[in-house]
Amino acid sequence: MNIHKEHPPESEDLLAPPEWTMELLHAEGQQIAVVKCRGEPMCRLSLAAAETDQEEARRLLADKACQWIWEYRNRSKQG
């Protein structure tokens, strides 16, 4: 699932390229996002808020994923 399909980031700087995707999982009261680049898992992010609905969890995790991707891409440019 494209990260920005339903929730574009507030800043253009955080716009993830289209090859970055996010898969949502649910396990033991946590919402988990598997962030992938070209289908290859790159990281997992979680949200431990059992009362958060699926849409809200997706929005929050998409924001976290965009921030992580931005940091990852900038870290790669420095090294």
C-alpha positions as protocol buffer text, in pm:
chain_id: "A"
residue {
  index: 1
  type: MET
  ca { x: 0 y: 0 z: 0 }
}
residue {
  index: 2
  type: ASN
  ca { x: 142 y: 338 z: -99 }
}
residue {
  index: 3
  type: ILE
  ca { x: 219 y: 542 z: 210 }
}
residue {
  index: 4
  type: HIS
  ca { x: 46 y: 854 z: 78 }
}
residue {
  index: 5
  type: LYS
  ca { x: -259 y: 685 z: -72 }
}
residue {
  index: 6
  type: GLU
  ca { x: -506 y: 842 z: 173 }
}
residue {
  index: 7
  type: HIS
  ca { x: -291 y: 1075 z: 382 }
}
residue {
  index: 8
  type: PRO
  ca { x: -33 y: 1297 z: 211 }
}
residue {
  index: 9
  type: PRO
  ca { x: 230 y: 1446 z: 445 }
}
residue {
  index: 10
  type: GLU
  ca { x: 201 y: 1804 z: 564 }
}
residue {
  index: 11
  type: SER
  ca { x: 544 y: 1890 z: 423 }
}
residue {
  index: 12
  type: GLU
  ca { x: 672 y: 1820 z: 71 }
}
residue {
  index: 13
  type: ASP
  ca { x: 1007 y: 1734 z: 235 }
}
residue {
  index: 14
  type: LEU
  ca { x: 844 y: 1427 z: 389 }
}
residue {
  index: 15
  type: LEU
  ca { x: 690 y: 1302 z: 65 }
}
residue {
  index: 16
  type: ALA
  ca { x: 807 y: 942 z: 21 }
}
residue {
  index: 17
  type: PRO
  ca { x: 899 y: 828 z: -332 }
}
residue {
  index: 18
  type: PRO
  ca { x: 649 y: 583 z: -488 }
}
residue {
  index: 19
  type: GLU
  ca { x: 880 y: 283 z: -443 }
}
residue {
  index: 20
  type: TRP
  ca { x: 827 y: 312 z: -65 }
}
residue {
  index: 21
  type: THR
  ca { x: 523 y: 127 z: 68 }
}
residue {
  index: 22
  type: MET
  ca { x: 374 y: 36 z: 403 }
}
residue {
  index: 23
  type: GLU
  ca { x: 196 y: -280 z: 513 }
}
residue {
  index: 24
  type: LEU
  ca { x: -19 y: -270 z: 826 }
}
residue {
  index: 25
  type: LEU
  ca { x: -30 y: -558 z: 1075 }
}
residue {
  index: 26
  type: HIS
  ca { x: -210 y: -597 z: 1407 }
}
residue {
  index: 27
  type: ALA
  ca { x: -62 y: -800 z: 1691 }
}
residue {
  index: 28
  type: GLU
  ca { x: -132 y: -810 z: 2064 }
}
residue {
  index: 29
  type: GLY
  ca { x: -282 y: -462 z: 2098 }
}
residue {
  index: 30
  type: GLN
  ca { x: -30 y: -298 z: 1864 }
}
residue {
  index: 31
  type: GLN
  ca { x: -63 y: -160 z: 1515 }
}
residue {
  index: 32
  type: ILE
  ca { x: 255 y: -234 z: 1320 }
}
residue {
  index: 33
  type: ALA
  ca { x: 372 y: -79 z: 994 }
}
residue {
  index: 34
  type: VAL
  ca { x: 624 y: -269 z: 783 }
}
residue {
  index: 35
  type: VAL
  ca { x: 796 y: -5 z: 571 }
}
residue {
  index: 36
  type: LYS
  ca { x: 930 y: -141 z: 244 }
}
residue {
  index: 37
  type: CYS
  ca { x: 1136 y: -10 z: -45 }
}
residue {
  index: 38
  type: ARG
  ca { x: 1075 y: -190 z: -375 }
}
residue {
  index: 39
  type: GLY
  ca { x: 912 y: -471 z: -177 }
}
residue {
  index: 40
  type: GLU
  ca { x: 1212 y: -519 z: 55 }
}
residue {
  index: 41
  type: PRO
  ca { x: 1133 y: -468 z: 429 }
}
residue {
  index: 42
  type: MET
  ca { x: 1339 y: -179 z: 565 }
}
residue {
  index: 43
  type: CYS
  ca { x: 1193 y: -122 z: 912 }
}
residue {
  index: 44
  type: ARG
  ca { x: 898 y: -184 z: 1142 }
}
residue {
  index: 45
  type: LEU
  ca { x: 721 y: 89 z: 1331 }
}
residue {
  index: 46
  type: SER
  ca { x: 459 y: 29 z: 1598 }
}
residue {
  index: 47
  type: LEU
  ca { x: 182 y: 210 z: 1773 }
}
residue {
  index: 48
  type: ALA
  ca { x: 81 y: 75 z: 2112 }
}
residue {
  index: 49
  type: ALA
  ca { x: -262 y: 232 z: 2143 }
}
residue {
  index: 50
  type: ALA
  ca { x: -534 y: -30 z: 2158 }
}
residue {
  index: 51
  type: GLU
  ca { x: -811 y: 231 z: 2152 }
}
residue {
  index: 52
  type: THR
  ca { x: -692 y: 381 z: 1821 }
}
residue {
  index: 53
  type: ASP
  ca { x: -909 y: 282 z: 1525 }
}
residue {
  index: 54
  type: GLN
  ca { x: -757 y: 137 z: 1208 }
}
residue {
  index: 55
  type: GLU
  ca { x: -780 y: 463 z: 1006 }
}
residue {
  index: 56
  type: GLU
  ca { x: -625 y: 674 z: 1281 }
}
residue {
  index: 57
  type: ALA
  ca { x: -349 y: 416 z: 1332 }
}
residue {
  index: 58
  type: ARG
  ca { x: -277 y: 418 z: 959 }
}
residue {
  index: 59
  type: ARG
  ca { x: -251 y: 799 z: 958 }
}
residue {
  index: 60
  type: LEU
  ca { x: -21 y: 806 z: 1261 }
}
residue {
  index: 61
  type: LEU
  ca { x: 198 y: 526 z: 1128 }
}
residue {
  index: 62
  type: ALA
  ca { x: 215 y: 689 z: 783 }
}
residue {
  index: 63
  type: ASP
  ca { x: 346 y: 1005 z: 950 }
}
residue {
  index: 64
  type: LYS
  ca { x: 606 y: 803 z: 1142 }
}
residue {
  index: 65
  type: ALA
  ca { x: 701 y: 613 z: 825 }
}
residue {
  index: 66
  type: CYS
  ca { x: 749 y: 935 z: 626 }
}
residue {
  index: 67
  type: GLN
  ca { x: 974 y: 1075 z: 897 }
}
residue {
  index: 68
  type: TRP
  ca { x: 1176 y: 751 z: 912 }
}
residue {
  index: 69
  type: ILE
  ca { x: 1215 y: 743 z: 532 }
}
residue {
  index: 70
  type: TRP
  ca { x: 1329 y: 1106 z: 527 }
}
residue {
  index: 71
  type: GLU
  ca { x: 1590 y: 1035 z: 797 }
}
residue {
  index: 72
  type: TYR
  ca { x: 1703 y: 715 z: 622 }
}
residue {
  index: 73
  type: ARG
  ca { x: 1743 y: 885 z: 283 }
}
residue {
  index: 74
  type: ASN
  ca { x: 1935 y: 1177 z: 432 }
}
residue {
  index: 75
  type: ARG
  ca { x: 2158 y: 945 z: 634 }
}
residue {
  index: 76
  type: SER
  ca { x: 2237 y: 752 z: 313 }
}
residue {
  index: 77
  type: LYS
  ca { x: 2341 y: 1075 z: 136 }
}
residue {
  index: 78
  type: GLN
  ca { x: 2588 y: 1165 z: 412 }
}
residue {
  index: 79
  type: GLY
  ca { x: 2775 y: 834 z: 409 }
}
